[in-house]
Amino acid sequence: MLHLDFSVDDLDALLRSRERALDLGATILRDGVDDPEEAIIIFADPAGHPFCIFVLGEAA
């Protein structure tokens, strides 16, 4: 199994990406949007494979 990580530039992009992933059938395994160290969301795709989307650089 492959684990994919995707980065975005800022928190707004992370929030938009969260909605897009959910619209495409992903489920949230861990929502770390408010994490001051690293804003990240861990998802599972419809088949159960995990992937992450996080803010590259500073969290906010």
PDB file with one MODEL, atoms N, CA, C and O in Angstrom:
MODEL        1
ATOM      1  N   MET A   1       0.847  -1.163   0.000  1.00  0.00           N
ATOM      2  CA  MET A   1       0.000   0.000   0.000  1.00  0.00           C
ATOM      3  C   MET A   1       0.897   1.232   0.000  1.00  0.00           C
ATOM      4  O   MET A   1       1.954   1.241   0.631  1.00  0.00           O
ATOM      5  N   LEU A   2       0.479   2.246  -0.694  1.00  0.00           N
ATOM      6  CA  LEU A   2       1.207   3.499  -0.805  1.00  0.00           C
ATOM      7  C   LEU A   2       0.478   4.573  -0.023  1.00  0.00           C
ATOM      8  O   LEU A   2      -0.746   4.675  -0.098  1.00  0.00           O
ATOM      9  N   HIS A   3       1.220   5.375   0.729  1.00  0.00           N
ATOM     10  CA  HIS A   3       0.637   6.500   1.469  1.00  0.00           C
ATOM     11  C   HIS A   3       1.070   7.778   0.771  1.00  0.00           C
ATOM     12  O   HIS A   3       2.265   8.047   0.644  1.00  0.00           O
ATOM     13  N   LEU A   4       0.105   8.563   0.321  1.00  0.00           N
ATOM     14  CA  LEU A   4       0.405   9.805  -0.384  1.00  0.00           C
ATOM     15  C   LEU A   4       0.264  11.006   0.545  1.00  0.00           C
ATOM     16  O   LEU A   4      -0.634  11.054   1.385  1.00  0.00           O
ATOM     17  N   ASP A   5       1.161  11.974   0.384  1.00  0.00           N
ATOM     18  CA  ASP A   5       1.087  13.246   1.087  1.00  0.00           C
ATOM     19  C   ASP A   5       0.972  14.351   0.051  1.00  0.00           C
ATOM     20  O   ASP A   5       1.704  14.372  -0.938  1.00  0.00           O
ATOM     21  N   PHE A   6       0.051  15.259   0.289  1.00  0.00           N
ATOM     22  CA  PHE A   6      -0.136  16.414  -0.578  1.00  0.00           C
ATOM     23  C   PHE A   6       0.039  17.665   0.258  1.00  0.00           C
ATOM     24  O   PHE A   6      -0.443  17.729   1.389  1.00  0.00           O
ATOM     25  N   SER A   7       0.718  18.651  -0.281  1.00  0.00           N
ATOM     26  CA  SER A   7       0.897  19.902   0.456  1.00  0.00           C
ATOM     27  C   SER A   7       0.152  21.025  -0.244  1.00  0.00           C
ATOM     28  O   SER A   7      -0.022  21.022  -1.463  1.00  0.00           O
ATOM     29  N   VAL A   8      -0.282  21.982   0.559  1.00  0.00           N
ATOM     30  CA  VAL A   8      -0.925  23.193   0.065  1.00  0.00           C
ATOM     31  C   VAL A   8      -0.201  24.391   0.674  1.00  0.00           C
ATOM     32  O   VAL A   8       0.565  24.241   1.626  1.00  0.00           O
ATOM     33  N   ASP A   9      -0.443  25.567   0.129  1.00  0.00           N
ATOM     34  CA  ASP A   9       0.300  26.754   0.538  1.00  0.00           C
ATOM     35  C   ASP A   9      -0.182  27.410   1.826  1.00  0.00           C
ATOM     36  O   ASP A   9       0.606  28.029   2.541  1.00  0.00           O
ATOM     37  N   ASP A  10      -1.478  27.278   2.125  1.00  0.00           N
ATOM     38  CA  ASP A  10      -1.993  27.981   3.305  1.00  0.00           C
ATOM     39  C   ASP A  10      -3.237  27.286   3.845  1.00  0.00           C
ATOM     40  O   ASP A  10      -3.739  26.323   3.265  1.00  0.00           O
ATOM     41  N   LEU A  11      -3.716  27.799   4.965  1.00  0.00           N
ATOM     42  CA  LEU A  11      -4.861  27.188   5.638  1.00  0.00           C
ATOM     43  C   LEU A  11      -6.129  27.244   4.790  1.00  0.00           C
ATOM     44  O   LEU A  11      -6.912  26.294   4.793  1.00  0.00           O
ATOM     45  N   ASP A  12      -6.338  28.327   4.073  1.00  0.00           N
ATOM     46  CA  ASP A  12      -7.519  28.413   3.195  1.00  0.00           C
ATOM     47  C   ASP A  12      -7.507  27.305   2.149  1.00  0.00           C
ATOM     48  O   ASP A  12      -8.538  26.690   1.874  1.00  0.00           O
ATOM     49  N   ALA A  13      -6.348  27.056   1.576  1.00  0.00           N
ATOM     50  CA  ALA A  13      -6.230  25.982   0.581  1.00  0.00           C
ATOM     51  C   ALA A  13      -6.468  24.621   1.225  1.00  0.00           C
ATOM     52  O   ALA A  13      -7.042  23.729   0.600  1.00  0.00           O
ATOM     53  N   LEU A  14      -6.034  24.459   2.462  1.00  0.00           N
ATOM     54  CA  LEU A  14      -6.265  23.197   3.173  1.00  0.00           C
ATOM     55  C   LEU A  14      -7.756  22.977   3.381  1.00  0.00           C
ATOM     56  O   LEU A  14      -8.255  21.870   3.183  1.00  0.00           O
ATOM     57  N   LEU A  15      -8.461  24.014   3.776  1.00  0.00           N
ATOM     58  CA  LEU A  15      -9.902  23.887   4.002  1.00  0.00           C
ATOM     59  C   LEU A  15     -10.647  23.588   2.703  1.00  0.00           C
ATOM     60  O   LEU A  15     -11.574  22.778   2.692  1.00  0.00           O
ATOM     61  N   ARG A  16     -10.248  24.237   1.614  1.00  0.00           N
ATOM     62  CA  ARG A  16     -10.858  23.937   0.311  1.00  0.00           C
ATOM     63  C   ARG A  16     -10.561  22.494  -0.113  1.00  0.00           C
ATOM     64  O   ARG A  16     -11.424  21.807  -0.660  1.00  0.00           O
ATOM     65  N   SER A  17      -9.339  22.052   0.146  1.00  0.00           N
ATOM     66  CA  SER A  17      -8.946  20.687  -0.219  1.00  0.00           C
ATOM     67  C   SER A  17      -9.706  19.661   0.598  1.00  0.00           C
ATOM     68  O   SER A  17     -10.057  18.594   0.094  1.00  0.00           O
ATOM     69  N   ARG A  18      -9.965  19.985   1.875  1.00  0.00           N
ATOM     70  CA  ARG A  18     -10.744  19.072   2.731  1.00  0.00           C
ATOM     71  C   ARG A  18     -12.132  18.872   2.131  1.00  0.00           C
ATOM     72  O   ARG A  18     -12.604  17.741   2.019  1.00  0.00           O
ATOM     73  N   GLU A  19     -12.784  19.963   1.746  1.00  0.00           N
ATOM     74  CA  GLU A  19     -14.126  19.854   1.169  1.00  0.00           C
ATOM     75  C   GLU A  19     -14.110  19.073  -0.137  1.00  0.00           C
ATOM     76  O   GLU A  19     -15.001  18.262  -0.390  1.00  0.00           O
ATOM     77  N   ARG A  20     -13.107  19.311  -0.960  1.00  0.00           N
ATOM     78  CA  ARG A  20     -12.998  18.602  -2.248  1.00  0.00           C
ATOM     79  C   ARG A  20     -12.792  17.102  -2.019  1.00  0.00           C
ATOM     80  O   ARG A  20     -13.426  16.277  -2.677  1.00  0.00           O
ATOM     81  N   ALA A  21     -11.911  16.757  -1.092  1.00  0.00           N
ATOM     82  CA  ALA A  21     -11.659  15.342  -0.799  1.00  0.00           C
ATOM     83  C   ALA A  21     -12.927  14.665  -0.290  1.00  0.00           C
ATOM     84  O   ALA A  21     -13.241  13.546  -0.695  1.00  0.00           O
ATOM     85  N   LEU A  22     -13.651  15.337   0.590  1.00  0.00           N
ATOM     86  CA  LEU A  22     -14.901  14.762   1.107  1.00  0.00           C
ATOM     87  C   LEU A  22     -15.930  14.607  -0.007  1.00  0.00           C
ATOM     88  O   LEU A  22     -16.640  13.603  -0.060  1.00  0.00           O
ATOM     89  N   ASP A  23     -16.014  15.588  -0.892  1.00  0.00           N
ATOM     90  CA  ASP A  23     -16.936  15.502  -2.033  1.00  0.00           C
ATOM     91  C   ASP A  23     -16.615  14.306  -2.928  1.00  0.00           C
ATOM     92  O   ASP A  23     -17.507  13.719  -3.540  1.00  0.00           O
ATOM     93  N   LEU A  24     -15.329  13.952  -2.996  1.00  0.00           N
ATOM     94  CA  LEU A  24     -14.901  12.834  -3.846  1.00  0.00           C
ATOM     95  C   LEU A  24     -14.974  11.479  -3.143  1.00  0.00           C
ATOM     96  O   LEU A  24     -14.599  10.461  -3.724  1.00  0.00           O
ATOM     97  N   GLY A  25     -15.457  11.457  -1.885  1.00  0.00           N
ATOM     98  CA  GLY A  25     -15.676  10.195  -1.196  1.00  0.00           C
ATOM     99  C   GLY A  25     -14.685   9.840  -0.106  1.00  0.00           C
ATOM    100  O   GLY A  25     -14.767   8.755   0.471  1.00  0.00           O
ATOM    101  N   ALA A  26     -13.749  10.733   0.188  1.00  0.00           N
ATOM    102  CA  ALA A  26     -12.797  10.457   1.271  1.00  0.00           C
ATOM    103  C   ALA A  26     -13.488  10.598   2.618  1.00  0.00           C
ATOM    104  O   ALA A  26     -14.516  11.265   2.736  1.00  0.00           O
ATOM    105  N   THR A  27     -12.914   9.965   3.626  1.00  0.00           N
ATOM    106  CA  THR A  27     -13.358  10.146   5.003  1.00  0.00           C
ATOM    107  C   THR A  27     -12.170  10.660   5.814  1.00  0.00           C
ATOM    108  O   THR A  27     -11.016  10.353   5.517  1.00  0.00           O
ATOM    109  N   ILE A  28     -12.475  11.437   6.831  1.00  0.00           N
ATOM    110  CA  ILE A  28     -11.425  12.000   7.674  1.00  0.00           C
ATOM    111  C   ILE A  28     -11.065  11.006   8.768  1.00  0.00           C
ATOM    112  O   ILE A  28     -11.928  10.537   9.509  1.00  0.00           O
ATOM    113  N   LEU A  29      -9.780  10.695   8.857  1.00  0.00           N
ATOM    114  CA  LEU A  29      -9.271   9.852   9.936  1.00  0.00           C
ATOM    115  C   LEU A  29      -8.784  10.704  11.107  1.00  0.00           C
ATOM    116  O   LEU A  29      -8.943  10.324  12.267  1.00  0.00           O
ATOM    117  N   ARG A  30      -8.189  11.862  10.796  1.00  0.00           N
ATOM    118  CA  ARG A  30      -7.720  12.802  11.825  1.00  0.00           C
ATOM    119  C   ARG A  30      -7.735  14.206  11.240  1.00  0.00           C
ATOM    120  O   ARG A  30      -7.139  14.462  10.194  1.00  0.00           O
ATOM    121  N   ASP A  31      -8.426  15.115  11.927  1.00  0.00           N
ATOM    122  CA  ASP A  31      -8.493  16.505  11.481  1.00  0.00           C
ATOM    123  C   ASP A  31      -7.602  17.337  12.396  1.00  0.00           C
ATOM    124  O   ASP A  31      -7.951  17.609  13.544  1.00  0.00           O
ATOM    125  N   GLY A  32      -6.451  17.737  11.870  1.00  0.00           N
ATOM    126  CA  GLY A  32      -5.503  18.532  12.621  1.00  0.00           C
ATOM    127  C   GLY A  32      -5.382  19.940  12.089  1.00  0.00           C
ATOM    128  O   GLY A  32      -4.294  20.514  12.112  1.00  0.00           O
ATOM    129  N   VAL A  33      -6.477  20.512  11.609  1.00  0.00           N
ATOM    130  CA  VAL A  33      -6.459  21.859  11.051  1.00  0.00           C
ATOM    131  C   VAL A  33      -5.981  22.877  12.091  1.00  0.00           C
ATOM    132  O   VAL A  33      -5.290  23.836  11.747  1.00  0.00           O
ATOM    133  N   ASP A  34      -6.341  22.675  13.343  1.00  0.00           N
ATOM    134  CA  ASP A  34      -5.999  23.620  14.407  1.00  0.00           C
ATOM    135  C   ASP A  34      -4.659  23.323  15.072  1.00  0.00           C
ATOM    136  O   ASP A  34      -4.295  23.999  16.034  1.00  0.00           O
ATOM    137  N   ASP A  35      -3.925  22.341  14.588  1.00  0.00           N
ATOM    138  CA  ASP A  35      -2.631  21.997  15.173  1.00  0.00           C
ATOM    139  C   ASP A  35      -1.635  23.136  14.928  1.00  0.00           C
ATOM    140  O   ASP A  35      -1.344  23.451  13.775  1.00  0.00           O
ATOM    141  N   PRO A  36      -1.111  23.753  15.981  1.00  0.00           N
ATOM    142  CA  PRO A  36      -0.200  24.886  15.799  1.00  0.00           C
ATOM    143  C   PRO A  36       1.158  24.483  15.208  1.00  0.00           C
ATOM    144  O   PRO A  36       1.859  25.328  14.653  1.00  0.00           O
ATOM    145  N   GLU A  37       1.527  23.230  15.318  1.00  0.00           N
ATOM    146  CA  GLU A  37       2.802  22.748  14.787  1.00  0.00           C
ATOM    147  C   GLU A  37       2.724  22.422  13.293  1.00  0.00           C
ATOM    148  O   GLU A  37       3.630  22.743  12.525  1.00  0.00           O
ATOM    149  N   GLU A  38       1.624  21.780  12.903  1.00  0.00           N
ATOM    150  CA  GLU A  38       1.451  21.375  11.507  1.00  0.00           C
ATOM    151  C   GLU A  38      -0.032  21.185  11.220  1.00  0.00           C
ATOM    152  O   GLU A  38      -0.648  20.236  11.704  1.00  0.00           O
ATOM    153  N   ALA A  39      -0.597  22.086  10.435  1.00  0.00           N
ATOM    154  CA  ALA A  39      -1.993  21.927  10.023  1.00  0.00           C
ATOM    155  C   ALA A  39      -2.049  20.789   9.014  1.00  0.00           C
ATOM    156  O   ALA A  39      -1.460  20.868   7.936  1.00  0.00           O
ATOM    157  N   ILE A  40      -2.769  19.722   9.380  1.00  0.00           N
ATOM    158  CA  ILE A  40      -2.804  18.513   8.556  1.00  0.00           C
ATOM    159  C   ILE A  40      -4.152  17.824   8.704  1.00  0.00           C
ATOM    160  O   ILE A  40      -4.783  17.875   9.760  1.00  0.00           O
ATOM    161  N   ILE A  41      -4.573  17.188   7.641  1.00  0.00           N
ATOM    162  CA  ILE A  41      -5.754  16.332   7.694  1.00  0.00           C
ATOM    163  C   ILE A  41      -5.359  14.987   7.101  1.00  0.00           C
ATOM    164  O   ILE A  41      -4.790  14.913   6.012  1.00  0.00           O
ATOM    165  N   ILE A  42      -5.671  13.929   7.838  1.00  0.00           N
ATOM    166  CA  ILE A  42      -5.398  12.577   7.368  1.00  0.00           C
ATOM    167  C   ILE A  42      -6.729  11.969   6.938  1.00  0.00           C
ATOM    168  O   ILE A  42      -7.694  11.938   7.702  1.00  0.00           O
ATOM    169  N   PHE A  43      -6.758  11.498   5.724  1.00  0.00           N
ATOM    170  CA  PHE A  43      -7.963  10.942   5.125  1.00  0.00           C
ATOM    171  C   PHE A  43      -7.769   9.468   4.794  1.00  0.00           C
ATOM    172  O   PHE A  43      -6.657   8.941   4.826  1.00  0.00           O
ATOM    173  N   ALA A  44      -8.884   8.821   4.475  1.00  0.00           N
ATOM    174  CA  ALA A  44      -8.879   7.515   3.816  1.00  0.00           C
ATOM    175  C   ALA A  44      -9.689   7.681   2.540  1.00  0.00           C
ATOM    176  O   ALA A  44     -10.760   8.288   2.545  1.00  0.00           O
ATOM    177  N   ASP A  45      -9.165   7.136   1.446  1.00  0.00           N
ATOM    178  CA  ASP A  45      -9.934   7.174   0.208  1.00  0.00           C
ATOM    179  C   ASP A  45     -11.058   6.137   0.306  1.00  0.00           C
ATOM    180  O   ASP A  45     -11.092   5.380   1.276  1.00  0.00           O
ATOM    181  N   PRO A  46     -11.972   6.076  -0.654  1.00  0.00           N
ATOM    182  CA  PRO A  46     -13.092   5.136  -0.560  1.00  0.00           C
ATOM    183  C   PRO A  46     -12.668   3.673  -0.379  1.00  0.00           C
ATOM    184  O   PRO A  46     -13.434   2.879   0.166  1.00  0.00           O
ATOM    185  N   ALA A  47     -11.468   3.308  -0.825  1.00  0.00           N
ATOM    186  CA  ALA A  47     -10.985   1.936  -0.647  1.00  0.00           C
ATOM    187  C   ALA A  47     -10.262   1.753   0.683  1.00  0.00           C
ATOM    188  O   ALA A  47      -9.836   0.644   1.008  1.00  0.00           O
ATOM    189  N   GLY A  48     -10.119   2.829   1.456  1.00  0.00           N
ATOM    190  CA  GLY A  48      -9.479   2.735   2.765  1.00  0.00           C
ATOM    191  C   GLY A  48      -8.005   3.092   2.796  1.00  0.00           C
ATOM    192  O   GLY A  48      -7.372   2.990   3.846  1.00  0.00           O
ATOM    193  N   HIS A  49      -7.443   3.508   1.669  1.00  0.00           N
ATOM    194  CA  HIS A  49      -6.029   3.879   1.627  1.00  0.00           C
ATOM    195  C   HIS A  49      -5.841   5.267   2.227  1.00  0.00           C
ATOM    196  O   HIS A  49      -6.566   6.193   1.865  1.00  0.00           O
ATOM    197  N   PRO A  50      -4.880   5.429   3.139  1.00  0.00           N
ATOM    198  CA  PRO A  50      -4.682   6.729   3.774  1.00  0.00           C
ATOM    199  C   PRO A  50      -3.922   7.710   2.886  1.00  0.00           C
ATOM    200  O   PRO A  50      -3.087   7.321   2.070  1.00  0.00           O
ATOM    201  N   PHE A  51      -4.235   8.991   3.067  1.00  0.00           N
ATOM    202  CA  PHE A  51      -3.455  10.053   2.439  1.00  0.00           C
ATOM    203  C   PHE A  51      -3.606  11.303   3.306  1.00  0.00           C
ATOM    204  O   PHE A  51      -4.576  11.440   4.052  1.00  0.00           O
ATOM    205  N   CYS A  52      -2.646  12.199   3.198  1.00  0.00           N
ATOM    206  CA  CYS A  52      -2.632  13.417   3.996  1.00  0.00           C
ATOM    207  C   CYS A  52      -2.588  14.648   3.110  1.00  0.00           C
ATOM    208  O   CYS A  52      -2.022  14.637   2.017  1.00  0.00           O
ATOM    209  N   ILE A  53      -3.197  15.698   3.608  1.00  0.00           N
ATOM    210  CA  ILE A  53      -3.032  17.022   3.012  1.00  0.00           C
ATOM    211  C   ILE A  53      -2.595  17.941   4.151  1.00  0.00           C
ATOM    212  O   ILE A  53      -3.233  17.983   5.204  1.00  0.00           O
ATOM    213  N   PHE A  54      -1.509  18.674   3.934  1.00  0.00           N
ATOM    214  CA  PHE A  54      -0.988  19.533   4.988  1.00  0.00           C
ATOM    215  C   PHE A  54      -0.492  20.845   4.406  1.00  0.00           C
ATOM    216  O   PHE A  54      -0.238  20.969   3.208  1.00  0.00           O
ATOM    217  N   VAL A  55      -0.364  21.825   5.304  1.00  0.00           N
ATOM    218  CA  VAL A  55       0.135  23.133   4.914  1.00  0.00           C
ATOM    219  C   VAL A  55       1.650  23.061   4.899  1.00  0.00           C
ATOM    220  O   VAL A  55       2.277  22.714   5.900  1.00  0.00           O
ATOM    221  N   LEU A  56       2.224  23.387   3.770  1.00  0.00           N
ATOM    222  CA  LEU A  56       3.681  23.401   3.616  1.00  0.00           C
ATOM    223  C   LEU A  56       4.229  24.645   4.292  1.00  0.00           C
ATOM    224  O   LEU A  56       3.791  25.756   3.996  1.00  0.00           O
ATOM    225  N   GLY A  57       5.168  24.471   5.182  1.00  0.00           N
ATOM    226  CA  GLY A  57       5.733  25.617   5.894  1.00  0.00           C
ATOM    227  C   GLY A  57       4.946  25.873   7.169  1.00  0.00           C
ATOM    228  O   GLY A  57       4.552  24.934   7.860  1.00  0.00           O
ATOM    229  N   GLU A  58       4.719  27.137   7.478  1.00  0.00           N
ATOM    230  CA  GLU A  58       4.026  27.495   8.699  1.00  0.00           C
ATOM    231  C   GLU A  58       2.548  27.132   8.612  1.00  0.00           C
ATOM    232  O   GLU A  58       1.934  27.228   7.549  1.00  0.00           O
ATOM    233  N   ALA A  59       1.976  26.706   9.763  1.00  0.00           N
ATOM    234  CA  ALA A  59       0.599  26.234   9.808  1.00  0.00           C
ATOM    235  C   ALA A  59      -0.410  27.345   9.556  1.00  0.00           C
ATOM    236  O   ALA A  59      -1.479  27.070   9.012  1.00  0.00           O
ATOM    237  N   ALA A  60      -0.133  28.528   9.910  1.00  0.00           N
ATOM    238  CA  ALA A  60      -1.099  29.607   9.699  1.00  0.00           C
ATOM    239  C   ALA A  60      -0.334  30.815   9.295  1.00  0.00           C
ATOM    240  O   ALA A  60      -0.924  31.868   9.057  1.00  0.00           O
TER     241      ALA A  60
ENDMDL
END
